[in-house]
Amino acid sequence: MDLTVSDVDKNRIDKSRVDKQAIAGAFGKAAARYDAVAKLQQQTGEYLMKMVQSEDIGNRILDAGCGTGFFSKRWKQKGKRVIALDLAAGMLSHAKGLQAADYYLQGDIENLGLADNSVDVCFSNLAVQWCNELPRVLQEFHRVTRPGGLILFSTLAQGSLWELETAWKHIDDYRHINQFLPLQTIADACQPYRHQIRHQQYNQRYPQLLPLLNSLKGIGATHLHHGRQQGLMTRKRMSALSAAYPKNNGDYLLSYQIVFGVIYCDK
Ligand SMILES: C[S@@+](CC[C@H](N)C(=O)[O-])C[C@H]1O[C@@H](n2cnc3c(N)ncnc32)[C@H](O)[C@@H]1O
């Protein structure tokens, strides 16, 4: 007998799984204003592109979790043929409007609808942290990348946004911040392959709390896991959060732990 979701006891739904429908919806809604606020993504993506020294890396690029296609376009400007892939239809149609890539594919990076060995480079900037299983994602990237090709990815690691998490702990017991993998777990996921990883901390500084929170909303970072519960942001909660927020010379700091990975596809 087939079970439907309504047959399942709600308490037994795995609350640690990411809610992909919610992620696609949140990013889709953020598409129009995304590039204006996604300064961190632009910095990490540029850094990731520079991790490849040689121009001789082949022509077919997959931009996995392409968002607005900001980096699809950067690769196109380098003369590459680019497949832009994203879970969010809203992001893809934005990328299409900008003619950011050559092909557009709505899909899930944990289950790519692409043939084995079909791209030369798989590029993925700050997208894999939204997935359930990093090893599964890397396996998929490895499967679709040709022998001798490259996988370039960046992701967030544990410790990212700790300032905001600390402040929320003073307000309620809900989880407000995505849970990011420890650096060692990311390194372990790369172990099956010849690889190189680098870790860097990026700091952002805001004069007020509201623009800080908006910067997270702007990147669609608010809809996360099944079971996430979060009270409404009333004026009272906002001022309590602001009072609890760790500050530096009166400024609100937000730190990101970024991991950059290069995987060499020796097959
Ligand atoms: C933080 S944005 C980064 C976008 C782009 N790579 C950039 O550098 O600007 C993350 C993107 O990953 C997409 N995404 C999240 N989970 C995904 C999945 N499982 N499969 C494909 N795309 C996904 C989101 O829809 C979003 O567009």
The ligand as an SDF file (V2000), in Angstrom:
LIG
                    3D

 27 29  0  0  0  0  0  0  0  0999 V2000
   23.2350   31.6230   -2.4940 C   0  0  0  0  0  0  0  0  0  0  0  0
   22.5520   31.3180   -4.1030 S   0  0  0  0  0  0  0  0  0  0  0  0
   24.0080   31.3530   -5.1290 C   0  0  0  0  0  0  0  0  0  0  0  0
   23.6780   31.6450   -6.5730 C   0  0  0  0  0  0  0  0  0  0  0  0
   24.8540   31.7560   -7.5290 C   0  0  0  0  0  0  0  0  0  0  0  0
   25.6270   30.5320   -7.5640 N   0  0  0  0  0  0  0  0  0  0  0  0
   25.7300   32.9310   -7.1870 C   0  0  0  0  0  0  0  0  0  0  0  0
   26.9050   32.7340   -6.9430 O   0  0  0  0  0  0  0  0  0  0  0  0
   25.2250   34.0690   -7.1830 O   0  0  0  0  0  0  0  0  0  0  0  0
   22.1580   29.5820   -4.0400 C   0  0  0  0  0  0  0  0  0  0  0  0
   21.3830   29.0930   -5.2570 C   0  0  0  0  0  0  0  0  0  0  0  0
   21.3500   27.6680   -5.1810 O   0  0  0  0  0  0  0  0  0  0  0  0
   20.0720   27.2200   -5.5790 C   0  0  0  0  0  0  0  0  0  0  0  0
   19.8460   25.8890   -5.0060 N   0  0  0  0  0  0  0  0  0  0  0  0
   19.6470   25.5620   -3.7050 C   0  0  0  0  0  0  0  0  0  0  0  0
   19.5040   24.2260   -3.5760 N   0  0  0  0  0  0  0  0  0  0  0  0
   19.6110   23.7050   -4.8260 C   0  0  0  0  0  0  0  0  0  0  0  0
   19.5270   22.3840   -5.3400 C   0  0  0  0  0  0  0  0  0  0  0  0
   19.3150   21.3320   -4.5500 N   0  0  0  0  0  0  0  0  0  0  0  0
   19.6730   22.2100   -6.6710 N   0  0  0  0  0  0  0  0  0  0  0  0
   19.8770   23.2740   -7.4930 C   0  0  0  0  0  0  0  0  0  0  0  0
   19.9660   24.5440   -7.0590 N   0  0  0  0  0  0  0  0  0  0  0  0
   19.8350   24.7690   -5.7380 C   0  0  0  0  0  0  0  0  0  0  0  0
   19.1160   28.2880   -5.0640 C   0  0  0  0  0  0  0  0  0  0  0  0
   17.8750   28.2570   -5.7290 O   0  0  0  0  0  0  0  0  0  0  0  0
   19.9260   29.5530   -5.3260 C   0  0  0  0  0  0  0  0  0  0  0  0
   19.6420   30.0980   -6.5890 O   0  0  0  0  0  0  0  0  0  0  0  0
  1  2  1  0
  2  3  1  0
  2 10  1  0
  3  4  1  0
  4  5  1  0
  5  6  1  0
  5  7  1  0
  7  8  2  0
  7  9  1  0
 10 11  1  0
 11 12  1  0
 11 26  1  0
 12 13  1  0
 13 14  1  0
 13 24  1  0
 14 15  1  0
 14 23  1  0
 15 16  2  0
 16 17  1  0
 17 18  1  0
 17 23  2  0
 18 19  1  0
 18 20  2  0
 20 21  1  0
 21 22  2  0
 22 23  1  0
 24 25  1  0
 24 26  1  0
 26 27  1  0
M  CHG  2   2   1   9  -1
M  END
$$$$
